[in-house]
Each structure stands twice: as structure tokens, then as C-alpha cells.
Amino acid sequence: MTEQQLDAFADDDLQQLLIDLEQLPPEQRSDAINRIPAQLQSLMALFESELKGHVKQPENLAQRLVIELAHYLGGIQTYIPRNDRLKTLLRNIAIYNAHNKGASIRSLAESHRLTDMQIYSIIKEQTQIERARRQFKLF
């Protein structure tokens, strides 16, 4: 979402809710968090575990993120796609890099459970992507 789209969702109540939560003493804050729906608590735990080692106070940031997520997406059915496209893209890049380092088409096909033709197609596609990234466009 762009800033302008987020402004359309802007809500003073959300900001006040976040301020009020942050100002609670730790035991009251913990009690309040324990009373929210279990799905939101699970998201908070997931975000917190991912944020540990990257930010100070990962618990507080995780809570804030989930509360904002619930504010913007709460109550509506939302489809969240899996990372299949990213997995495929990373696999294709790995195939391209391995081929450039001398791996044979046959060995790549076997290790990735693909056909030789699929490997050739992936290498061709990745070559075009790499070429486009390195060369300037004239027009």
C-alpha cells in the first residue's frame, strides 16, 4: 500500500489504542494481550520470534504490528498467498548459478527433479533476466 492508500485508512482511534497499550504497566499489558483472540496472539508470537535479534523490544513491535494488521485487515476475508513464487525464483537462480559454475544439465535436472528441457528453459530465462539487468536499454 502506498502512503496515500494508508492515509485513507488513517484512524485516530488506532493511534490512541497503540499509545494506551504502550503506556500500560507490563503486567496489565500482558493481561490485555492475553485477552485478545488466539489468532492474533499466535501472530504476535510469530512476529516476535522473527524480530528477536533484529530490533530492541521485539515483543512491543510484534504487538504493534499485529494490532495495526488487525485494524486494517480485521473482519474481512483475506487471502495470503504462500511463498511458492519466491521459492521457484530462488530455485531458478540457484540452477542458473550452478550451471555457470559448470554443473551439467543432467545433474541439475536430477537434483531438482526437473526435466532437461525445464532446466534449459530456466537457464534461458535467467540469462535474459541477467542480461537485462546488466545492459542499458537504448529505447
C-alpha positions in Angstrom: 0.0 0.0 0.0 1.2 3.5 -0.7 1.2 6.3 1.9 -1.9 7.8 0.2 -3.8 4.5 0.5 -2.8 4.1 4.1 -4.0 7.7 4.8 -7.4 6.6 3.6 -7.4 4.1 6.5 -5.9 6.6 9.0 -7.7 6.4 12.2 -7.0 8.4 15.3 -8.6 5.6 17.4 -5.8 3.2 16.3 -3.1 5.6 17.2 -4.7 6.3 20.6 -5.1 2.5 21.1 -1.4 1.9 20.5 -0.4 4.8 22.8 -2.7 3.5 25.5 -1.3 0.0 25.2 2.3 1.2 25.3 1.7 3.2 28.5 0.3 0.3 30.4 2.4 -1.3 33.1 4.0 -4.6 32.0 1.6 -6.8 34.0 -1.5 -5.0 32.7 -0.2 -5.0 29.2 0.4 -8.7 29.4 -3.1 -9.3 30.8 -4.6 -7.3 28.0 -2.7 -9.1 25.3 -3.7 -12.5 26.8 -7.4 -11.5 26.3 -7.2 -10.8 22.6 -8.2 -13.5 20.1 -5.9 -16.5 19.9 -5.1 -16.0 16.2 -3.7 -12.5 17.0 -1.7 -13.9 19.9 -0.2 -16.5 17.5 0.7 -13.8 15.0 2.3 -11.8 17.8 4.4 -14.8 18.9 5.5 -15.4 15.3 6.4 -11.8 14.7 8.3 -11.6 18.0 10.3 -14.7 17.2 11.3 -13.3 13.8 12.2 -9.9 15.2 14.4 -11.2 18.1 18.0 -10.3 17.4 17.0 -7.6 14.9 15.3 -5.0 17.0 15.1 -3.8 20.5 11.9 -4.8 22.3 10.7 -7.3 19.7 7.6 -8.1 21.9 6.4 -4.5 21.7 7.0 -4.2 18.0 5.3 -7.5 17.3 2.2 -6.4 19.3 2.1 -3.1 17.5 2.3 -4.7 14.1 -0.4 -7.2 14.8 -2.7 -4.6 16.2 -2.2 -2.5 13.1 -2.7 -5.6 10.9 -6.0 -6.4 12.8 -7.1 -2.8 12.4 -6.6 -2.7 8.6 -7.5 -6.3 7.7 -9.6 -7.4 10.7 -13.1 -8.6 10.0 -12.5 -9.2 6.3 -11.6 -12.4 4.5 -8.1 -12.0 3.3 -6.2 -14.4 1.1 -2.5 -14.6 1.9 -0.6 -16.4 -0.8 2.2 -18.8 0.0 5.8 -18.1 -0.9 5.7 -20.6 -3.8 6.7 -18.0 -6.4 9.7 -16.8 -4.3 10.8 -20.4 -3.8 10.6 -21.0 -7.5 12.5 -17.8 -8.3 15.3 -18.7 -5.8 15.5 -22.3 -7.1 15.8 -20.9 -10.7 18.6 -18.5 -9.6 20.4 -21.4 -7.9 20.1 -23.5 -11.1 21.5 -20.7 -13.2 24.4 -20.1 -10.8 25.2 -23.8 -10.6 25.2 -24.1 -14.4 27.5 -21.1 -14.7 29.9 -22.8 -12.3 30.0 -25.9 -14.5 27.1 -28.1 -13.3 25.7 -30.3 -16.1 22.1 -30.1 -17.3 21.6 -33.7 -16.4 22.9 -33.3 -12.8 20.8 -30.2 -12.3 17.7 -31.9 -13.6 18.2 -34.9 -11.3 18.9 -32.8 -8.2 15.9 -30.6 -8.7 13.6 -33.3 -10.1 13.0 -31.5 -13.4 13.5 -32.5 -17.0 16.4 -31.4 -19.1 14.1 -29.2 -21.1 12.9 -27.4 -18.0 16.5 -26.8 -17.0 17.3 -25.4 -20.4 14.2 -23.1 -20.2 15.2 -21.9 -16.7 18.7 -21.1 -17.8 17.5 -19.3 -20.9 15.0 -17.2 -18.8 17.7 -16.4 -16.1 20.2 -15.5 -18.8 17.7 -13.0 -20.3 17.0 -11.5 -16.8 20.7 -11.2 -16.1 21.4 -9.6 -19.5 18.5 -7.1 -19.0 19.9 -6.2 -15.5 23.4 -5.6 -16.8 22.8 -3.9 -20.1 21.3 -0.4 -20.6 18.2 -0.1 -22.6 18.6 2.1 -25.6 15.0 2.9 -26.1 
